Amino acid sequence: MSTAKGSPNRFRAKTSRILHGAFYVFLVAGIFAIGYAGYMVADAYSYQSLEATKFELPVPALEPNALAQGDVIGEITVPRLGLNAIVVQGDSVANLRHAVGHISNTSLPGEPGNVALAGHRDSFFRPLRKIQPGDAITIRTRQGTVEYRVESTEVILPSGTQVLRQSRDNILTLITCYPFYYVGAAAKRFIVHARQVELVPAEFAAPDMPLRF
């Protein structure tokens, strides 16, 4: 009889130890995940602040054909959404971890054609979930300041590369993953279409316009 009564007790004790062990494993994993996410965010914004400071230094502007992967192009701002981010050349994983990436083989800001920029939906381009037609988008480079006006948004499949095609018009295409709150690799892409409305060369821009961070 004592053996029969002891068996359930031993089972409950064993189950309790397993559950306690699992609790501490998940607790440590959760702390690690939060710490890693915090590090990634801090690393990204540290990079942004550093590049913003360097961008203000009086150095010669880069020629378009001299741009290398990761070179800073300028800053994108959407005032109504509070979106401010450094734009770099290329949309590699490393570049998009730190900044908004200019997609190679599309026009540069201020050039004729389609300027395409990509950013992560859970970092710099997260505010785009609230963007609306009519919103102003500004891109400032050492060559000057370009202002665009949002015309429309759409959701497409990743295979929808038509949004990267060149254009006779001066347009801006912003690309991020969709849905914004999807866990894991999102299945679609959120696209913002905007049209250039003003171009102010650097020599005519206000000298005291700092990058905003």
C-alpha positions as CSV (number, residue, x, y, z in Angstrom):
1,M,0.0,0.0,0.0
2,S,2.8,2.5,0.8
3,T,4.4,1.8,-2.6
4,A,1.1,2.5,-4.4
5,K,0.5,5.7,-2.4
6,G,4.1,6.8,-3.0
7,S,4.0,6.4,-6.7
8,P,1.6,9.3,-7.4
9,N,3.6,11.5,-5.0
10,R,6.9,10.7,-6.8
11,F,5.2,11.4,-10.1
12,R,3.9,14.8,-8.9
13,A,7.4,15.6,-7.5
14,K,9.1,14.7,-10.8
15,T,6.5,16.6,-12.8
16,S,7.0,19.6,-10.5
17,R,10.8,19.5,-11.0
18,I,10.4,19.3,-14.8
19,L,8.0,22.3,-14.8
20,H,10.3,24.3,-12.6
21,G,13.2,23.4,-14.9
22,A,11.3,24.4,-18.0
23,F,10.3,27.7,-16.3
24,Y,13.9,28.7,-15.7
25,V,14.9,27.6,-19.2
26,F,12.2,29.8,-20.8
27,L,13.0,32.6,-18.3
28,V,16.6,32.6,-19.4
29,A,15.7,32.4,-23.1
30,G,13.2,35.3,-22.7
31,I,15.8,37.5,-20.9
32,F,18.3,36.7,-23.6
33,A,15.8,37.5,-26.4
34,I,14.9,40.8,-24.8
35,G,18.5,41.7,-24.3
36,Y,19.4,40.8,-27.8
37,A,16.5,42.9,-29.2
38,G,17.6,45.8,-27.0
39,Y,21.1,45.5,-28.2
40,M,20.0,45.5,-31.9
41,V,17.8,48.6,-31.4
42,A,20.6,50.4,-29.5
43,D,23.2,49.4,-32.1
44,A,21.0,50.7,-34.9
45,Y,20.3,54.1,-33.3
46,S,23.9,54.5,-32.3
47,Y,24.8,54.0,-35.9
48,Q,22.2,56.5,-36.9
49,S,23.4,59.2,-34.5
50,L,27.1,58.7,-35.5
51,E,26.3,58.9,-39.2
52,A,24.1,61.9,-38.7
53,T,27.0,63.7,-37.0
54,K,29.4,62.7,-39.8
55,F,26.9,63.8,-42.4
56,E,27.2,67.4,-41.1
57,L,30.9,67.5,-41.6
58,P,32.1,69.7,-44.6
59,V,33.4,66.9,-46.9
60,P,32.9,66.6,-50.6
61,A,29.7,65.0,-51.8
62,L,30.0,61.5,-53.2
63,E,29.5,61.1,-56.9
64,P,26.8,58.6,-57.8
65,N,29.2,56.2,-59.5
66,A,31.5,56.3,-56.5
67,L,28.9,55.0,-54.0
68,A,29.9,51.8,-52.3
69,Q,27.6,49.5,-50.3
70,G,26.9,51.1,-46.9
71,D,27.9,54.6,-48.0
72,V,25.6,57.3,-46.4
73,I,23.4,59.0,-49.0
74,G,21.4,61.2,-46.8
75,E,18.3,61.4,-44.5
76,I,14.6,60.5,-45.1
77,T,12.0,62.4,-43.1
78,V,8.2,62.0,-42.9
79,P,7.3,64.9,-40.5
80,R,3.7,63.9,-39.8
81,L,4.8,60.4,-38.7
82,G,8.0,61.4,-36.9
83,L,10.0,59.2,-39.2
84,N,13.7,60.2,-39.4
85,A,16.3,57.8,-40.7
86,I,19.7,57.7,-42.4
87,V,19.7,56.3,-45.9
88,V,22.6,54.2,-47.1
89,Q,23.5,52.6,-50.4
90,G,22.3,49.0,-50.8
91,D,19.7,46.9,-49.2
92,S,21.8,44.1,-47.7
93,V,20.9,42.5,-44.3
94,A,23.7,44.5,-42.6
95,N,22.6,47.8,-44.1
96,L,18.9,47.4,-43.3
97,R,19.8,46.5,-39.7
98,H,21.3,50.0,-39.3
99,A,19.5,52.2,-41.7
100,V,17.1,52.6,-44.6
101,G,18.6,51.1,-47.8
102,H,18.7,52.6,-51.3
103,I,18.0,49.8,-53.8
104,S,20.8,49.6,-56.3
105,N,20.0,50.2,-60.0
106,T,17.3,52.7,-59.1
107,S,17.7,56.5,-59.3
108,L,19.3,58.4,-56.5
109,P,17.4,61.2,-54.7
110,G,17.4,64.3,-57.0
111,E,18.0,62.3,-60.2
112,P,15.2,61.7,-62.8
113,G,13.3,58.4,-62.5
114,N,12.3,56.0,-59.7
115,V,14.1,56.3,-56.3
116,A,13.4,53.0,-54.4
117,L,14.2,52.7,-50.7
118,A,13.7,49.7,-48.4
119,G,13.4,49.4,-44.6
120,H,12.3,47.0,-41.9
121,R,8.7,47.1,-40.8
122,D,9.8,46.6,-37.1
123,S,12.3,49.5,-37.0
124,F,12.7,52.6,-39.2
125,F,9.8,52.0,-41.5
126,R,7.3,51.0,-38.8
127,P,5.6,54.5,-38.9
128,L,4.6,53.8,-42.5
129,R,1.7,51.8,-41.2
130,K,0.0,55.2,-40.6
131,I,1.0,57.0,-43.8
132,Q,-1.7,58.7,-45.9
133,P,-2.0,60.2,-49.4
134,G,-0.8,63.8,-49.2
135,D,1.9,63.2,-46.6
136,A,5.2,65.0,-47.3
137,I,8.4,63.0,-47.5
138,T,11.8,64.8,-47.6
139,I,15.1,63.3,-48.5
140,R,18.2,65.5,-47.8
141,T,21.5,64.7,-49.3
142,R,24.7,66.7,-49.8
143,Q,23.5,67.6,-53.3
144,G,20.3,69.1,-52.0
145,T,16.8,68.5,-50.6
146,V,14.1,66.7,-52.4
147,E,10.5,66.8,-51.3
148,Y,7.9,64.2,-52.4
149,R,4.1,64.0,-51.8
150,V,2.5,60.6,-51.2
151,E,0.0,59.6,-53.9
152,S,-1.0,56.0,-52.9
153,T,-0.1,52.8,-51.1
154,E,-0.5,49.2,-52.0
155,V,0.2,45.7,-50.8
156,I,1.9,43.3,-53.2
157,L,3.7,39.9,-53.2
158,P,7.5,39.8,-52.9
159,S,7.6,38.9,-56.6
160,G,6.1,42.2,-57.6
161,T,9.3,43.8,-58.9
162,Q,7.4,46.1,-61.2
163,V,7.5,48.7,-58.5
164,L,11.3,49.0,-59.1
165,R,10.9,49.8,-62.8
166,Q,12.4,53.0,-64.0
167,S,10.0,55.9,-64.7
168,R,9.9,59.0,-66.9
169,D,8.5,60.8,-63.9
170,N,10.5,61.7,-60.7
171,I,8.9,59.4,-58.2
172,L,9.8,57.7,-54.9
173,T,9.0,54.1,-53.9
174,L,9.2,53.0,-50.3
175,I,9.2,49.2,-49.6
176,T,8.7,47.3,-46.3
177,C,7.3,44.0,-45.2
178,Y,3.6,43.4,-44.5
179,P,1.7,42.9,-42.3
180,F,3.4,45.2,-39.9
181,Y,2.7,43.1,-36.8
182,Y,3.2,39.7,-38.4
183,V,5.5,37.3,-36.4
184,G,8.2,35.8,-38.6
185,A,8.9,36.3,-42.3
186,A,6.0,38.4,-43.6
187,A,4.4,37.1,-46.8
188,K,3.7,40.5,-48.5
189,R,5.2,43.9,-49.2
190,F,3.8,47.3,-48.3
191,I,4.5,49.9,-51.0
192,V,4.3,53.7,-50.7
193,H,4.2,55.7,-54.0
194,A,5.2,59.3,-53.9
195,R,5.9,62.0,-56.5
196,Q,8.6,64.7,-56.4
197,V,7.2,68.2,-55.9
198,E,10.3,70.2,-55.1
199,L,14.1,70.0,-55.5
200,V,16.3,72.5,-53.7
201,P,20.0,72.3,-54.6
202,A,22.4,72.3,-51.6
203,E,23.7,75.8,-52.4
204,F,20.2,77.2,-51.9
205,A,19.3,75.3,-48.8
206,A,19.3,76.9,-45.4
207,P,22.8,76.4,-43.8
208,D,21.5,75.7,-40.4
209,M,19.3,72.7,-41.3
210,P,20.7,69.9,-39.0
211,L,19.8,66.2,-39.4
212,R,17.0,65.5,-36.9
213,F,17.5,62.7,-34.3
